[in-house]
Structure formats: structure tokens, C-alpha cells
């Protein structure tokens, strides 16, 4: 579950996650995808690039 907003600047970033994940899995370069999505601030880029999906890992233990 990606955070809704960037922790540093407060820009909404959660709406870009699915598109970013799909395009990177299709083989596109992450930097180019972020540029195409309009995510230019390094704090917002950090939020998306460093995100790890833990929901699938933790779901069996609930």
C-alpha cells in the first residue's frame, strides 16, 4: 500500500503507482516512466522508487 501523499512535499502520488508498476514490468526504464507521468520532484520520485509492496507478503498472516 503506497502512501497517498509524498512525505516531504505533500503531493498526491498514489494515483501514479499502478501505471508506474505496469509500465516498469513491461520493460520500460523507471526514470523515463516517472518523467512521462510528470513526477519531477526528487522527493516524490524517492517515494515511488523506494516503495516495496508488503501487502502480498503479510496477507497470509492475518
PDB file of N, CA, C and O in Angstrom:
ATOM      1  N   UNK A   1       0.839  -1.163   0.000  1.00  0.00           N
ATOM      2  CA  UNK A   1       0.000   0.000   0.000  1.00  0.00           C
ATOM      3  C   UNK A   1       0.889   1.233   0.000  1.00  0.00           C
ATOM      4  O   UNK A   1       1.520   1.561   1.005  1.00  0.00           O
ATOM      5  N   UNK A   2       0.930   1.894  -1.116  1.00  0.00           N
ATOM      6  CA  UNK A   2       1.760   3.090  -1.249  1.00  0.00           C
ATOM      7  C   UNK A   2       1.088   4.251  -0.513  1.00  0.00           C
ATOM      8  O   UNK A   2      -0.137   4.372  -0.534  1.00  0.00           O
ATOM      9  N   UNK A   3       1.876   5.097   0.131  1.00  0.00           N
ATOM     10  CA  UNK A   3       1.284   6.266   0.799  1.00  0.00           C
ATOM     11  C   UNK A   3       0.549   7.157  -0.206  1.00  0.00           C
ATOM     12  O   UNK A   3       0.943   7.249  -1.369  1.00  0.00           O
ATOM     13  N   UNK A   4      -0.501   7.798   0.246  1.00  0.00           N
ATOM     14  CA  UNK A   4      -1.308   8.642  -0.626  1.00  0.00           C
ATOM     15  C   UNK A   4      -0.524   9.877  -1.057  1.00  0.00           C
ATOM     16  O   UNK A   4      -0.590  10.285  -2.216  1.00  0.00           O
ATOM     17  N   UNK A   5       0.214  10.468  -0.128  1.00  0.00           N
ATOM     18  CA  UNK A   5       0.954  11.701  -0.413  1.00  0.00           C
ATOM     19  C   UNK A   5       2.437  11.513  -0.132  1.00  0.00           C
ATOM     20  O   UNK A   5       2.840  10.667   0.667  1.00  0.00           O
ATOM     21  N   UNK A   6       3.233  12.326  -0.811  1.00  0.00           N
ATOM     22  CA  UNK A   6       4.666  12.373  -0.558  1.00  0.00           C
ATOM     23  C   UNK A   6       4.887  12.884   0.863  1.00  0.00           C
ATOM     24  O   UNK A   6       4.263  13.862   1.275  1.00  0.00           O
ATOM     25  N   UNK A   7       5.765  12.234   1.607  1.00  0.00           N
ATOM     26  CA  UNK A   7       6.007  12.644   2.990  1.00  0.00           C
ATOM     27  C   UNK A   7       6.638  14.031   3.080  1.00  0.00           C
ATOM     28  O   UNK A   7       6.435  14.730   4.072  1.00  0.00           O
ATOM     29  N   UNK A   8       7.395  14.443   2.069  1.00  0.00           N
ATOM     30  CA  UNK A   8       8.124  15.699   2.129  1.00  0.00           C
ATOM     31  C   UNK A   8       7.304  16.882   1.637  1.00  0.00           C
ATOM     32  O   UNK A   8       7.174  17.878   2.349  1.00  0.00           O
ATOM     33  N   UNK A   9       6.747  16.789   0.427  1.00  0.00           N
ATOM     34  CA  UNK A   9       6.080  17.957  -0.158  1.00  0.00           C
ATOM     35  C   UNK A   9       4.557  17.884  -0.105  1.00  0.00           C
ATOM     36  O   UNK A   9       3.894  18.909  -0.261  1.00  0.00           O
ATOM     37  N   UNK A  10       3.989  16.709   0.107  1.00  0.00           N
ATOM     38  CA  UNK A  10       2.547  16.573   0.216  1.00  0.00           C
ATOM     39  C   UNK A  10       1.818  16.352  -1.094  1.00  0.00           C
ATOM     40  O   UNK A  10       0.588  16.320  -1.109  1.00  0.00           O
ATOM     41  N   UNK A  11       2.545  16.197  -2.204  1.00  0.00           N
ATOM     42  CA  UNK A  11       1.894  15.956  -3.496  1.00  0.00           C
ATOM     43  C   UNK A  11       1.263  14.564  -3.509  1.00  0.00           C
ATOM     44  O   UNK A  11       1.848  13.612  -2.993  1.00  0.00           O
ATOM     45  N   UNK A  12       0.084  14.446  -4.092  1.00  0.00           N
ATOM     46  CA  UNK A  12      -0.586  13.158  -4.206  1.00  0.00           C
ATOM     47  C   UNK A  12       0.178  12.296  -5.209  1.00  0.00           C
ATOM     48  O   UNK A  12       0.354  12.691  -6.362  1.00  0.00           O
ATOM     49  N   UNK A  13       0.631  11.119  -4.773  1.00  0.00           N
ATOM     50  CA  UNK A  13       1.413  10.241  -5.644  1.00  0.00           C
ATOM     51  C   UNK A  13       0.792   8.859  -5.811  1.00  0.00           C
ATOM     52  O   UNK A  13       1.205   8.105  -6.692  1.00  0.00           O
ATOM     53  N   UNK A  14      -0.182   8.516  -4.994  1.00  0.00           N
ATOM     54  CA  UNK A  14      -0.734   7.163  -5.038  1.00  0.00           C
ATOM     55  C   UNK A  14      -1.451   6.857  -6.349  1.00  0.00           C
ATOM     56  O   UNK A  14      -1.549   5.693  -6.738  1.00  0.00           O
ATOM     57  N   UNK A  15      -1.950   7.875  -7.032  1.00  0.00           N
ATOM     58  CA  UNK A  15      -2.668   7.632  -8.276  1.00  0.00           C
ATOM     59  C   UNK A  15      -1.734   7.251  -9.425  1.00  0.00           C
ATOM     60  O   UNK A  15      -2.207   6.808 -10.472  1.00  0.00           O
ATOM     61  N   UNK A  16      -0.422   7.414  -9.254  1.00  0.00           N
ATOM     62  CA  UNK A  16       0.536   7.060 -10.292  1.00  0.00           C
ATOM     63  C   UNK A  16       1.094   5.649 -10.123  1.00  0.00           C
ATOM     64  O   UNK A  16       1.727   5.134 -11.044  1.00  0.00           O
ATOM     65  N   UNK A  17       0.879   5.017  -8.982  1.00  0.00           N
ATOM     66  CA  UNK A  17       1.549   3.760  -8.660  1.00  0.00           C
ATOM     67  C   UNK A  17       1.211   2.628  -9.632  1.00  0.00           C
ATOM     68  O   UNK A  17       2.123   1.964 -10.124  1.00  0.00           O
ATOM     69  N   UNK A  18      -0.050   2.392  -9.918  1.00  0.00           N
ATOM     70  CA  UNK A  18      -0.441   1.279 -10.793  1.00  0.00           C
ATOM     71  C   UNK A  18       0.134   1.440 -12.200  1.00  0.00           C
ATOM     72  O   UNK A  18       0.639   0.482 -12.784  1.00  0.00           O
ATOM     73  N   UNK A  19       0.055   2.643 -12.733  1.00  0.00           N
ATOM     74  CA  UNK A  19       0.599   2.924 -14.065  1.00  0.00           C
ATOM     75  C   UNK A  19       2.114   2.722 -14.077  1.00  0.00           C
ATOM     76  O   UNK A  19       2.659   2.117 -15.000  1.00  0.00           O
ATOM     77  N   UNK A  20       2.783   3.228 -13.053  1.00  0.00           N
ATOM     78  CA  UNK A  20       4.239   3.069 -12.950  1.00  0.00           C
ATOM     79  C   UNK A  20       4.622   1.594 -12.889  1.00  0.00           C
ATOM     80  O   UNK A  20       5.513   1.150 -13.613  1.00  0.00           O
ATOM     81  N   UNK A  21       3.955   0.841 -12.034  1.00  0.00           N
ATOM     82  CA  UNK A  21       4.264  -0.583 -11.855  1.00  0.00           C
ATOM     83  C   UNK A  21       4.028  -1.367 -13.148  1.00  0.00           C
ATOM     84  O   UNK A  21       4.836  -2.221 -13.515  1.00  0.00           O
ATOM     85  N   UNK A  22       2.935  -1.080 -13.827  1.00  0.00           N
ATOM     86  CA  UNK A  22       2.619  -1.780 -15.066  1.00  0.00           C
ATOM     87  C   UNK A  22       3.672  -1.511 -16.138  1.00  0.00           C
ATOM     88  O   UNK A  22       4.146  -2.434 -16.801  1.00  0.00           O
ATOM     89  N   UNK A  23       4.029  -0.248 -16.301  1.00  0.00           N
ATOM     90  CA  UNK A  23       4.984   0.119 -17.355  1.00  0.00           C
ATOM     91  C   UNK A  23       6.386  -0.395 -17.073  1.00  0.00           C
ATOM     92  O   UNK A  23       7.086  -0.802 -18.000  1.00  0.00           O
ATOM     93  N   UNK A  24       6.811  -0.387 -15.821  1.00  0.00           N
ATOM     94  CA  UNK A  24       8.131  -0.921 -15.474  1.00  0.00           C
ATOM     95  C   UNK A  24       8.161  -2.435 -15.657  1.00  0.00           C
ATOM     96  O   UNK A  24       9.164  -2.986 -16.112  1.00  0.00           O
ATOM     97  N   UNK A  25       7.077  -3.105 -15.309  1.00  0.00           N
ATOM     98  CA  UNK A  25       7.001  -4.560 -15.521  1.00  0.00           C
ATOM     99  C   UNK A  25       6.992  -4.916 -17.007  1.00  0.00           C
ATOM    100  O   UNK A  25       7.410  -6.011 -17.385  1.00  0.00           O
ATOM    101  N   UNK A  26       6.517  -3.998 -17.848  1.00  0.00           N
ATOM    102  CA  UNK A  26       6.528  -4.212 -19.299  1.00  0.00           C
ATOM    103  C   UNK A  26       7.898  -3.957 -19.913  1.00  0.00           C
ATOM    104  O   UNK A  26       8.100  -4.193 -21.104  1.00  0.00           O
ATOM    105  N   UNK A  27       8.848  -3.473 -19.099  1.00  0.00           N
ATOM    106  CA  UNK A  27      10.209  -3.318 -19.579  1.00  0.00           C
ATOM    107  C   UNK A  27      10.692  -1.898 -19.810  1.00  0.00           C
ATOM    108  O   UNK A  27      11.806  -1.696 -20.293  1.00  0.00           O
ATOM    109  N   UNK A  28       9.872  -0.910 -19.472  1.00  0.00           N
ATOM    110  CA  UNK A  28      10.311   0.473 -19.656  1.00  0.00           C
ATOM    111  C   UNK A  28      11.274   0.880 -18.548  1.00  0.00           C
ATOM    112  O   UNK A  28      11.265   0.302 -17.461  1.00  0.00           O
ATOM    113  N   UNK A  29      12.093   1.866 -18.829  1.00  0.00           N
ATOM    114  CA  UNK A  29      13.057   2.377 -17.855  1.00  0.00           C
ATOM    115  C   UNK A  29      12.319   3.212 -16.803  1.00  0.00           C
ATOM    116  O   UNK A  29      11.533   4.090 -17.158  1.00  0.00           O
ATOM    117  N   UNK A  30      12.565   2.947 -15.498  1.00  0.00           N
ATOM    118  CA  UNK A  30      11.837   3.672 -14.444  1.00  0.00           C
ATOM    119  C   UNK A  30      11.961   5.194 -14.528  1.00  0.00           C
ATOM    120  O   UNK A  30      10.981   5.900 -14.291  1.00  0.00           O
ATOM    121  N   UNK A  31      13.130   5.705 -14.855  1.00  0.00           N
ATOM    122  CA  UNK A  31      13.299   7.164 -14.930  1.00  0.00           C
ATOM    123  C   UNK A  31      12.432   7.761 -16.030  1.00  0.00           C
ATOM    124  O   UNK A  31      11.852   8.831 -15.846  1.00  0.00           O
ATOM    125  N   UNK A  32      12.337   7.091 -17.158  1.00  0.00           N
ATOM    126  CA  UNK A  32      11.519   7.586 -18.265  1.00  0.00           C
ATOM    127  C   UNK A  32      10.033   7.548 -17.903  1.00  0.00           C
ATOM    128  O   UNK A  32       9.282   8.461 -18.245  1.00  0.00           O
ATOM    129  N   UNK A  33       9.618   6.495 -17.214  1.00  0.00           N
ATOM    130  CA  UNK A  33       8.215   6.383 -16.803  1.00  0.00           C
ATOM    131  C   UNK A  33       7.856   7.517 -15.841  1.00  0.00           C
ATOM    132  O   UNK A  33       6.804   8.141 -15.980  1.00  0.00           O
ATOM    133  N   UNK A  34       8.726   7.782 -14.871  1.00  0.00           N
ATOM    134  CA  UNK A  34       8.459   8.871 -13.923  1.00  0.00           C
ATOM    135  C   UNK A  34       8.395  10.216 -14.626  1.00  0.00           C
ATOM    136  O   UNK A  34       7.565  11.057 -14.282  1.00  0.00           O
ATOM    137  N   UNK A  35       9.271  10.430 -15.614  1.00  0.00           N
ATOM    138  CA  UNK A  35       9.234  11.675 -16.384  1.00  0.00           C
ATOM    139  C   UNK A  35       7.930  11.794 -17.159  1.00  0.00           C
ATOM    140  O   UNK A  35       7.322  12.863 -17.189  1.00  0.00           O
ATOM    141  N   UNK A  36       7.494  10.700 -17.788  1.00  0.00           N
ATOM    142  CA  UNK A  36       6.244  10.716 -18.557  1.00  0.00           C
ATOM    143  C   UNK A  36       5.024  10.964 -17.667  1.00  0.00           C
ATOM    144  O   UNK A  36       4.058  11.599 -18.090  1.00  0.00           O
ATOM    145  N   UNK A  37       5.076  10.460 -16.441  1.00  0.00           N
ATOM    146  CA  UNK A  37       3.962  10.651 -15.515  1.00  0.00           C
ATOM    147  C   UNK A  37       3.963  12.038 -14.883  1.00  0.00           C
ATOM    148  O   UNK A  37       2.998  12.409 -14.214  1.00  0.00           O
ATOM    149  N   UNK A  38       5.024  12.805 -15.083  1.00  0.00           N
ATOM    150  CA  UNK A  38       5.090  14.158 -14.560  1.00  0.00           C
ATOM    151  C   UNK A  38       5.600  14.245 -13.133  1.00  0.00           C
ATOM    152  O   UNK A  38       5.390  15.253 -12.459  1.00  0.00           O
ATOM    153  N   UNK A  39       6.265  13.204 -12.668  1.00  0.00           N
ATOM    154  CA  UNK A  39       6.819  13.202 -11.313  1.00  0.00           C
ATOM    155  C   UNK A  39       8.257  13.677 -11.415  1.00  0.00           C
ATOM    156  O   UNK A  39       9.153  12.890 -11.720  1.00  0.00           O
ATOM    157  N   UNK A  40       8.484  14.966 -11.162  1.00  0.00           N
ATOM    158  CA  UNK A  40       9.796  15.580 -11.355  1.00  0.00           C
ATOM    159  C   UNK A  40      10.538  15.846 -10.051  1.00  0.00           C
ATOM    160  O   UNK A  40      11.769  15.873 -10.041  1.00  0.00           O
ATOM    161  N   UNK A  41       9.819  16.039  -8.963  1.00  0.00           N
ATOM    162  CA  UNK A  41      10.487  16.333  -7.691  1.00  0.00           C
ATOM    163  C   UNK A  41      11.192  15.081  -7.177  1.00  0.00           C
ATOM    164  O   UNK A  41      10.634  13.984  -7.217  1.00  0.00           O
ATOM    165  N   UNK A  42      12.410  15.249  -6.698  1.00  0.00           N
ATOM    166  CA  UNK A  42      13.171  14.094  -6.257  1.00  0.00           C
ATOM    167  C   UNK A  42      12.563  13.445  -5.016  1.00  0.00           C
ATOM    168  O   UNK A  42      12.751  12.249  -4.797  1.00  0.00           O
ATOM    169  N   UNK A  43      11.840  14.210  -4.203  1.00  0.00           N
ATOM    170  CA  UNK A  43      11.204  13.611  -3.029  1.00  0.00           C
ATOM    171  C   UNK A  43      10.070  12.676  -3.441  1.00  0.00           C
ATOM    172  O   UNK A  43       9.892  11.615  -2.842  1.00  0.00           O
ATOM    173  N   UNK A  44       9.307  13.060  -4.454  1.00  0.00           N
ATOM    174  CA  UNK A  44       8.215  12.210  -4.941  1.00  0.00           C
ATOM    175  C   UNK A  44       8.764  10.990  -5.676  1.00  0.00           C
ATOM    176  O   UNK A  44       8.220   9.892  -5.561  1.00  0.00           O
ATOM    177  N   UNK A  45       9.833  11.186  -6.422  1.00  0.00           N
ATOM    178  CA  UNK A  45      10.470  10.066  -7.123  1.00  0.00           C
ATOM    179  C   UNK A  45      10.980   9.051  -6.112  1.00  0.00           C
ATOM    180  O   UNK A  45      10.879   7.843  -6.329  1.00  0.00           O
ATOM    181  N   UNK A  46      11.528   9.543  -5.010  1.00  0.00           N
ATOM    182  CA  UNK A  46      12.019   8.667  -3.942  1.00  0.00           C
ATOM    183  C   UNK A  46      10.891   7.823  -3.376  1.00  0.00           C
ATOM    184  O   UNK A  46      11.068   6.631  -3.124  1.00  0.00           O
ATOM    185  N   UNK A  47       9.731   8.439  -3.174  1.00  0.00           N
ATOM    186  CA  UNK A  47       8.593   7.715  -2.602  1.00  0.00           C
ATOM    187  C   UNK A  47       8.189   6.540  -3.492  1.00  0.00           C
ATOM    188  O   UNK A  47       7.881   5.458  -2.991  1.00  0.00           O
ATOM    189  N   UNK A  48       8.191   6.748  -4.794  1.00  0.00           N
ATOM    190  CA  UNK A  48       7.767   5.685  -5.711  1.00  0.00           C
ATOM    191  C   UNK A  48       8.872   4.659  -5.921  1.00  0.00           C
ATOM    192  O   UNK A  48       8.613   3.456  -5.901  1.00  0.00           O
ATOM    193  N   UNK A  49      10.098   5.124  -6.121  1.00  0.00           N
ATOM    194  CA  UNK A  49      11.203   4.197  -6.383  1.00  0.00           C
ATOM    195  C   UNK A  49      11.534   3.311  -5.188  1.00  0.00           C
ATOM    196  O   UNK A  49      11.944   2.164  -5.370  1.00  0.00           O
ATOM    197  N   UNK A  50      11.368   3.811  -3.989  1.00  0.00           N
ATOM    198  CA  UNK A  50      11.753   3.032  -2.815  1.00  0.00           C
ATOM    199  C   UNK A  50      10.605   2.229  -2.214  1.00  0.00           C
ATOM    200  O   UNK A  50      10.797   1.530  -1.220  1.00  0.00           O
ATOM    201  N   UNK A  51       9.418   2.319  -2.801  1.00  0.00           N
ATOM    202  CA  UNK A  51       8.256   1.610  -2.258  1.00  0.00           C
ATOM    203  C   UNK A  51       8.377   0.107  -2.468  1.00  0.00           C
ATOM    204  O   UNK A  51       8.767  -0.344  -3.545  1.00  0.00           O
ATOM    205  N   UNK A  52       8.043  -0.669  -1.442  1.00  0.00           N
ATOM    206  CA  UNK A  52       8.050  -2.125  -1.504  1.00  0.00           C
ATOM    207  C   UNK A  52       6.650  -2.604  -1.155  1.00  0.00           C
ATOM    208  O   UNK A  52       6.095  -2.216  -0.127  1.00  0.00           O
ATOM    209  N   UNK A  53       6.083  -3.440  -2.003  1.00  0.00           N
ATOM    210  CA  UNK A  53       4.740  -3.987  -1.761  1.00  0.00           C
ATOM    211  C   UNK A  53       4.809  -5.079  -0.696  1.00  0.00           C
ATOM    212  O   UNK A  53       5.297  -6.175  -0.968  1.00  0.00           O
ATOM    213  N   UNK A  54       4.329  -4.793   0.506  1.00  0.00           N
ATOM    214  CA  UNK A  54       4.339  -5.770   1.588  1.00  0.00           C
ATOM    215  C   UNK A  54       2.976  -6.411   1.825  1.00  0.00           C
ATOM    216  O   UNK A  54       2.869  -7.353   2.610  1.00  0.00           O
ATOM    217  N   UNK A  55       1.948  -5.922   1.168  1.00  0.00           N
ATOM    218  CA  UNK A  55       0.602  -6.441   1.384  1.00  0.00           C
ATOM    219  C   UNK A  55       0.536  -7.920   1.022  1.00  0.00           C
ATOM    220  O   UNK A  55      -0.047  -8.708   1.767  1.00  0.00           O
ATOM    221  N   UNK A  56       1.121  -8.311  -0.101  1.00  0.00           N
ATOM    222  CA  UNK A  56       1.084  -9.705  -0.531  1.00  0.00           C
ATOM    223  C   UNK A  56       1.872 -10.608   0.421  1.00  0.00           C
ATOM    224  O   UNK A  56       1.526 -11.776   0.597  1.00  0.00           O
ATOM    225  N   UNK A  57       2.918 -10.076   1.029  1.00  0.00           N
ATOM    226  CA  UNK A  57       3.742 -10.855   1.957  1.00  0.00           C
ATOM    227  C   UNK A  57       3.026 -11.038   3.292  1.00  0.00           C
ATOM    228  O   UNK A  57       3.071 -12.119   3.879  1.00  0.00           O
ATOM    229  N   UNK A  58       2.368  -9.991   3.770  1.00  0.00           N
ATOM    230  CA  UNK A  58       1.747 -10.025   5.086  1.00  0.00           C
ATOM    231  C   UNK A  58       0.320 -10.573   5.097  1.00  0.00           C
ATOM    232  O   UNK A  58      -0.170 -10.975   6.152  1.00  0.00           O
ATOM    233  N   UNK A  59      -0.350 -10.597   3.960  1.00  0.00           N
ATOM    234  CA  UNK A  59      -1.755 -11.021   3.902  1.00  0.00           C
ATOM    235  C   UNK A  59      -2.003 -12.425   4.447  1.00  0.00           C
ATOM    236  O   UNK A  59      -3.010 -12.618   5.129  1.00  0.00           O
ATOM    237  N   UNK A  60      -1.145 -13.421   4.189  1.00  0.00           N
ATOM    238  CA  UNK A  60      -1.429 -14.761   4.713  1.00  0.00           C
ATOM    239  C   UNK A  60      -1.430 -14.843   6.232  1.00  0.00           C
ATOM    240  O   UNK A  60      -1.970 -15.808   6.773  1.00  0.00           O
ATOM    241  N   UNK A  61      -0.866 -13.901   6.934  1.00  0.00           N
ATOM    242  CA  UNK A  61      -0.739 -13.964   8.386  1.00  0.00           C
ATOM    243  C   UNK A  61      -1.883 -13.289   9.106  1.00  0.00           C
ATOM    244  O   UNK A  61      -1.866 -13.236  10.336  1.00  0.00           O
ATOM    245  N   UNK A  62      -2.861 -12.779   8.417  1.00  0.00           N
ATOM    246  CA  UNK A  62      -3.976 -12.116   9.074  1.00  0.00           C
ATOM    247  C   UNK A  62      -5.052 -13.082   9.422  1.00  0.00           C
ATOM    248  O   UNK A  62      -6.074 -12.692   9.986  1.00  0.00           O
TER     249      UNK A  62
END
